[in-house]
Amino acid sequence: METLARVFELAGMLWCYALAAAFISMIAESAKPARNEDGEEPKRGFLGVVLAFAAMATVFMLAVYGYWSAYIAHGYLERFVALGVVFAVGAVASVIGLILARAPGISPVLYTASPFLTLGVFAFTAYFTWESVRDALELYVFQNF
C-alpha cells in the first residue's frame, strides 16, 4: 500500500485526475449497446478509428507518465506499480462497461457520450503528460536512431 501511495505522490494529482477521467471514458466506450432501434449494431466508421487511437494513446501516455515519474525519482518498484495501476484501471473499466452494455436504459446514453469523453480525456492527458512522454521517448527510442 505504501508503494501505491508513493506512485500517486510521484505522479501527482493531474495524473490521478486523468486516470479517473480515463476510467469513466473507458466505461462509456465499453458500454456499446448490442443493437439500436433498427436492430443493427451501432457503427462509428472513421470516428471509431479516431476514438480508438485517442483511447489507446491516452492509456499509453498515462502509463509512460507514471513510469517516467517513478524513473526520475529512482523508484524501481514504483515503475511497475504505475504500469499495473494504469492497466488495472483499463481492465476494470472494460468489465464494468460490458456489464453496463446489458442495461437498456444507460448503455445508449453512455455510448453516445463516449466520443466527447474520450477526446476530452485525450486532450487533457496530452496537455500535461507531453513533456514527460517526449523525454521518455527520447531516452528509450529516439537516441537509437
C-alpha positions, 0 to 999 in steps of 0.5 A: 500500500505504501508503494501505491501511495508513493506512485500517486505522490510521484505522479501527482494529482493531474495524473490521478485526475486523468486516470479517473477521467480515463476510467469513466471514458473507458466505461462509456466506450465499453458500454456499446449497446448490442443493437439500436432501434433498427436492430443493427449494431451501432457503427462509428466508421472513421470516428471509431478509428479516431476514438480508438487511437485517442483511447489507446494513446491516452492509456499509453501516455498515462502509463509512460507518465507514471513510469517516467515519474517513478524513473526520475525519482529512482523508484524501481518498484514504483515503475511497475506499480504505475504500469499495473495501476494504469492497466488495472484501471483499463481492465476494470473499466472494460468489465464494468462497461460490458456489464453496463452494455446489458442495461437498456436504459444507460448503455445508449446514453453512455455510448453516445457520450463516449466520443466527447469523453474520450477526446476530452480525456485525450486532450487533457492527458496530452496537455500535461503528460507531453513533456514527460512522454517526449523525454521518455521517448527520447531516452528509450527510442529516439537516441537509437536512431 
